[in-house]
Amino acid sequence: MNSFRLPDNGASTSAKVRLVLTRLSSSWYLGLYLLSLVIILWVASSFLVNKIFADDLYRKPFLITYINTGVFIFYLLPILFNRNGDRSISSVINKKKQLPLNETLKLSMNFCILWFLANLTMNASLSYTSVASQTILTSTSSFFTLLMGYVSRLETVNSTKVLALILSFTCIIIVTKVDSETEEDDISIKNNVSYKSVFGDFLALISTFIYSIYTILLKKKVKVESKLNMKLFLGFVGFFNLILLWPSILILNYFNLEKFEMPSNLFIWKILIVNCFISFIADFCWAKAILLTSPLTVTVGLTLTIPLAVIGDVIFNDKKISFIYGLCAVLICVAFIIINQSESDEEQIIESGEETEQLI
């Protein structure tokens, strides 16, 4: 006689939870991989833009930001050229159970304005303040992101995160202090002790604040990476950027705030084209990384551009670095590792709890 055995629900639930955690871990590592690409590409971009601004070859922060954001429209081309049958925009979204088209359009429009303002104020700040001041103020985005994430119930605040952020911020101040001392003969840095410097610092701080807003907004609205068609989203960001903001170019030109001029030589054209390509790839990876990990992880992770820039200076500019400079660069990496581990552990606890509730 065969005995009837009830299914072991406990074992089944445990197995499913482990499967969820495995998938979460894989997604998190993918997010970190994309973040590493963003860091490398953004450092490369900063070297290119700094070359244009430092030598005063093409100081057009608004136009450069407009072009860099406008290139996102190319993400729409594959979709628009394949709108037959189930390849239409709506059917692609419905098939994958992603954010509806009208919601994607709304998110893209909101994101477009915030994204453009953040990048514009950041680029413009370089015309008024030193790179050292801008770097310090930009690093405060970690605190803004943690605060806004806590208010939005996307982040939790604990002593580990706060101490890691303080460690990172302190090291950034030391690194930029060393930088400013080695460049004290630079005329632009000497002349920045004025109201223009204060205005530049204000622009950098505004950019940092806006960055934190749209980072939290993206995660709050979407939450899960698979629910957003990223190419469609960024494509419409580029579309709205080109349609809504072109009158500003005429206004700036009319009032002589930023004269509309084409690059004067092939060298500048090459830098602008390469920078557009970098923006096209890096910003896609950045948005993906936020949804695959967390806003705080990505924000703190971007401070790793500083250690990478140090390596770049050593390799390409033959720059000599002091022990304290190198130590701070290492500690910035340590702070990121601590934040990442804390965020990853919290995400796994939340996901496993939600999965257990659904199974029960």
N, C-alpha and C positions, 0 to 999 in steps of 0.2 A: 504494500500500500504506500503510495507516494504521499508524503506529508506536504501540506501547504505552508509556504514560508512567506511572511509579509516582507515587502521590500524595505531595505534598510534606508529609511529616509535621511537619517543622520549622516550616513556615509555618502549618500547621493548629494546632499546639500553641501557637505564638505568638499567633495570633488568639484562641484560646480563653482564654489567660491574660489578654490585654487585655480580653476581655469580662468575665472575673471581676473584674478590677481596677476596671472601669467600674461594675459593679454594687456593689462594695464601697464605692467613692467615693460613689455615690448614697445608699447606706444610711448612710454616715458623716455626710453632710450632713443627711439626714433626722433622724439622732440629735441633731446640733447644733441643728437647728431646734426639736426637741422640748425640748431642754435650755434653750434661750432662753425658751420658754414657761414652763418650770418656774421659772426664775429670776424672771421677772416676777410669776408667781402667788404664789411663796413670799414675795417682798418685800411684796406686797399683804397676804398673810396675816399677816406679822409686824407690819405696821402695825395690823391689826385686833386681834390678840391682845395686842399691847403696850397698846392702848387699854383693854382690859378689865383687864389686870393692873396697869398703871401707876396707874389711877384706883381700883383695888381694887373694881371693879364686880362681878366674878364670878371670883374666884380659885379655880378648880376644875381644876387641871391633869389629874387622873386622868379626870374625867368628860368634859372637852373632848377628850382623847386617845381615850377610849373611843368617843365619838360620831363623831369624825372618821374613825377606822378602821372603825367599824361600817357607815358609809354605803357601803363597798365592796360590801356584799351586793347592792346594786341592780344590779351588773354581772351577776348571775345571773338576773335577772328575764326578759330577752329569751330566754335559753336555756331556762329552765324552762317558759315559756309557749309554746315551740315544740318540744315533745318528740315530735312525730309523725314516724314514719318516719326518713328520713335527717337530720332536724333534732335527733335526740337527742344528748345530750352525747357519748356514746361514738362515735357515727358521725361527728360533726363532727370529733372528734380524730383518728380513724382516717383519715378522708378527707384530711385535711391532713398526715398523718404527723407529728403533734405528740406531745409528751410524754404517755404513757398517763395515764388518769384517776387511777389509784392513786398514780402518781408526782407528779402535779399536786397531789393532796390532801396528800401527805406534805410537799411543798415549801411549800405554803400554810400548813400548821400550824407548821412550823419558822419560816417567815418571819413569821407572825403574832406569835409571842411576841417575837422579836428586834425586829421593827418597833415593837411597842407599847412595849417597854422603852426603846428608843432615844428615841422621841418623848416618853414619860412623863418620863424623867430630864431631857430637854432642857427641857420645859415647867416641870417642878418646879424646875429650877435657877434660873429667873428669879425665883422667890420668895425666894431666898437670896443671890444674887450679882448683880453689876452686868452690864448688857448688854455692857459693854466686855470684862470678864473672860470672859464666855461666848463672845463672838465670837472672841477669841484662842484659847481652848481648842478651840472647834469647828473652827478652821482646821487643827488638828493632824491631822484626819481624813485629810488628803492624805498625810501621812507614814505613818500606820497603813495606809492603803489600798495604798500602794506596797510597804510591808514585807510585808503579808499576800498581796498579789498576787505578789510575788517568791517567797514560800514556797510558794504554790499553783501556781507556774509559769504565772501569767496575765500577769505583768508582768516587764519587765526593768529593771534599775537601771543608769543611766549618768549621767555628769557633767552632761549637759544637763538631765535631769529634776531631779536633786538641786539644781542651781543655781537653776532656775526655781522650785522649791518654796521654797527659802530666800528668794528675792526676794519671792515672794508672801507668805510668812509674815512677813517683816520689815515689808513695807508694811502688812499688816493690824495689826501691833502699833502702828505709828506712827499709823494712822488711829484706832484705838480709844483710843490715848493722848490724841490731840487731842480726841476725843469726851468722854472722862472729865474733861479739864481744863475744857471749856466747860460741863460739867454739875456742876462741883464743889460748887455750892450746893444740889444735890439731897440731901435728907435721907437718902434710901434708900441713896445711894452712900456718904455719910459713915458711916452705921451698919453698912456691910457689912464694915468692918475688924474682924472678929470670927470666932469659930468658925463662925458661920452662913455667912459668906462662903467659908470653906474648904470647908464641906460643899457649898455651891452649886457651887463650882469642881470638886469631886470628882464631883458629879452630871453636870456638863457634859462632863467628861473620860470618864466611863463611857458617856455617850450617844454620844460621838464614836467610842469603841472599838467599841461594838455596831454602829454604823452601818457601820463598815469591814467588820465580820464579815458582815453580811447582804448588803452590796454585792458582796463577793467570792463569797459563797455563791450568789447568784443567777446570776452570770456563770459560775461553775464548774459548776453543775448544768445550765444551759441552753446556754450558749455562743452559740448562734445564735437570733436573735429569732423566726424563723419556726417554731421547734420548740415554742414555748410559746404556748398560748391565754391571752393576757394577761387578758382579761375573766374567764375561768373561774378563773384563778389568783388575781386580786385579789378576785373574788367570794367565793371560799372563805376568803381572808384575813379579809374582813369577817364571814363566817359564824362562823369559829372565834373571832374576837374577841368577838362578841356572846354566844356559847354558853359559852366558857371563862372569861371575865373578869368577868361580871356579879356573881358572889359577892364580888369584891373591893370593889365599891361599898358593899355592906352592911357588910363588915368595917371599911372606912375610916370609915364613918358611925358604927358602934358604938363605935369607939375615939376618936371625935372628931378623927381625922386629916384628914378632908375630909368635911364635912357634906353630905349629899345634899339639895340645894335646887334648885328650878327658878328660872330667871332671873326677876328681879323686875319687869322692864319690857320693853316692845316693842323698845327700842333694843338691848338685849343679845341678844334673840332674833334680831334682824336680823343682827347681827354673827356669831352662832353659825351661822346658816343659810348666810350668804355664805361663811364660813370652811369649812364642810362641803363646799360646792360646789367651792371652790378646791382642797381636799384631794382630792376625787373626781377632778378633772381632772388636777391637777398630779402626783399620785403615779402615775397611769397613764402619763403622759408621761415621768416620771423612770425608771420601770422599763423602758420601751421604749428610752429613750436609753442606758441602761447596756448593753443587749444589742446595740444598733446601733453603739455606739462602744466605750468601755472604762470600767471602774470609775474609773480614775485621771482620765480626761478629764472625766467627770461630776462627780467629787468636787472637782477643782480648779475646774471650771466654776461650781460653786455658790458659790465665793468672789466671783463677779461680782455677787452680791446686794449686796455692799458698795458698789461704784461706782453701782449702780442706786439703792440706798437714799440715796446722796449726792444724786443727781438728784432723788429724791422729796422729800428734805428742803428742797432749794432751791426746788422748785416749790410744794409744799404747805405747808411750814412757814416759808418765807422765811428759811431758814438761810444765813448767810454762811460761805463756806468759804475757807480759806487756800490759798496756792499749794502748800505741801507736802502738804496734804490732797488737793487735786486731782491732784497729781503721783503720789502713791501709788495713787490710784484708777486712774489710767492704767496704772501699772506692774503692777498686779494683772491688768489685761486683757492686758498684754504677756506676763506669765508664763503665763497660760492659753493664749495663741496658741502659745507655744513648746512647752508640754506637748502640746497638741492635735496639732501638726505632727509631733512626735516619735512619739506614739502611732499616728497615722494611717500614717506611713511604715513603722513596724514591722509593723502589721497587714497592709499591702499586701505586704510581703516574705514574711510567713508564709503568707498566702493564695496568693500566686503560686507559692511553693515547694511547697505541698501540691497545688495544681492540676497543676503540672508533673509531680510524682511519679505522680499518678493517670493522667495521659495517657501517660506513658512506660511 
